[in-house]
Amino acid sequence: MSPKSETAPEMPHWVPEGTLHPAQIAAYRRMTPDQKLKQVDALNRQARKLKAAGLRMQHPDWSEDQIAEEVRLICIRGVLKG
């Protein structure tokens, strides 16, 4: 890898302009597949926790079972919307 590409790698076509710093792209490229999978798992878990927190605020009367079920259904549908 040349010094220029180490500090400013070309952004993949799927990365929206300005969303990731070039150093982040370089770090992801250095990760092993196992490290990437662990990162995806951690982000997925965090997204579920955030969605559950939002649902608790929107529906204070719901039980934890109802919250968990709604998070599950949202994830199955692949839609994490407001």
C-alpha positions, -999 to 999 in steps of 0.1 A, spaced: 0 0 0 15 34 -9 18 61 17 -9 82 0 -34 53 0 -26 45 36 -38 80 47 -65 86 21 -79 54 6 -104 56 -22 -139 54 -9 -160 24 -20 -189 33 -42 -214 22 -15 -202 48 10 -222 80 9 -200 111 5 -187 124 38 -200 96 61 -168 79 68 -133 94 74 -107 79 51 -89 66 82 -120 46 91 -121 30 57 -84 21 60 -90 6 95 -119 -15 82 -98 -28 53 -71 -40 78 -97 -59 99 -99 -97 96 -133 -112 86 -138 -123 122 -131 -88 135 -156 -74 109 -182 -99 120 -178 -90 156 -181 -53 148 -213 -60 128 -227 -80 158 -218 -52 182 -235 -26 160 -266 -48 155 -269 -52 193 -265 -15 199 -292 -7 172 -316 -31 189 -309 -15 223 -315 20 209 -347 9 192 -360 -7 224 -352 26 243 -371 45 217 -401 22 219 -401 25 257 -403 63 254 -431 60 228 -450 33 247 -444 36 284 -473 13 291 -458 -17 271 -442 -45 290 -406 -56 284 -419 -86 265 -439 -64 242 -409 -42 236 -387 -72 228 -413 -86 205 -417 -53 186 -379 -50 183 -378 -85 169 -405 -78 144 -389 -46 133 -356 -64 128 -372 -92 109 -388 -67 85 -354 -50 82 -368 -16 91 -354 4 119 -376 34 115 -384 63 139 
